[in-house]
């Protein structure tokens, strides 16, 4: 079982990596110079991919920030829906998740 300090450090490291990626994406988007129609079409397609990467990184940063806030509040590792402890294996795969497996988006409802 990982300590909260270890999880916090891992989340902060991942956040720094994502921030660096976003800076690279922004730099790449700003550096494009269109020359002719063919080049412009290729650059436009590349820009869409870069924008998607940037949006994905922003979304993950928001999830990490929320997880770091839960750590500070002493609520990390507990489902925000039911309050049950989130399984360690799930946190290993999705360290910023606020949900247990049963309450994760897309989880199938179980009958009791």
N, C-alpha and C positions, 0 to 999 in steps of 0.2 A: 504494500500500500504506500503510495507516494504521499509525502507530507504536503500540507497546504503551501508551505514556502517553496517547495519544488515545483508544484503546479503553477504558482504565481510567477516564478522565474521563467518557466516554459512559455506561459502566456505572454509575458513581457518580451521574450526573445522573438516569438512569432509575430508580435505586433511590430517590433522594430524591422523585421524582415519584410512585412507587408508595406510598411511606410516607405522603405527603400524601393520596393517594387513600384509603388505608386509614383514616387519621384522619377524613376526611370521611365515609366509610361508617359508622364507629363512632359518630360524632356523630349522623348521621341515624338510625341504628337506635335510639339512646338517646332521641331526641327525640319519638318517636311516642307519641301519646295516643289510645287507642281511644275512640270516642264511641258508635257503634251497630254493629249487626251488619254492615251494608253497608260502613261505613268500616273496620271491623276486618278484613273480608275483603280489601279493597283494600290496606290497610296490610300484611297478612300476605303478600300476593302481592309487594308492593314489597320487603318485607324479604327474601324469598327471592332476589330479583334482586340486592339489595345484598349479601347474604351470599355469593352466587356471585362477585360482583365482588371482594369481600374475599379470598375463597379463591384466586381467580385471581392477585390481586396478591401474596399470600403465597407462592404457588408460584413466581412469577417472581422475587421477592426471594430466595428460597432458591437459585434457579439463578444469579442475579447474584452472590450471596455466594460460591458455589462457583467461579464464574469469576474473581472477585477473588482468591480463595485460590490459584487456579492461576496467576494473574499473579504473585503474591508468590513462588510456588514456582518460577517460571520455566517453567511447563508450559502456559501459555495458548496456544491456537492449535494444539495438537496433540491428536489423538484419544486419548481415555482408553482406548480398546479396542485400537487397533493401533499407536498412536504416530506415525502419519503426520500431516503438516501438514494442517490444515483449510483448505480453499480460502478465499481472501479474500472472494469473493462470498458464500459461505455465512456467514462471520462478519459481513459487512455486514448480512445479513438476520436472523441469529440470533446476536448477539454473545455470548450466554452459553452457546452450545452446547458440550458437551464431546465431540461426536462428528463425525467426518467424514461425508460423504454416505453412504458405503457402510455405516457402522455406526449410522446414525441409527435410532431406534425406528421401525418400520414400513417400513424400507428392504427392498427385495426382495433376496434372496440371488442372487448371480450365479454362474453355472457357469463353471468354468475348464477 
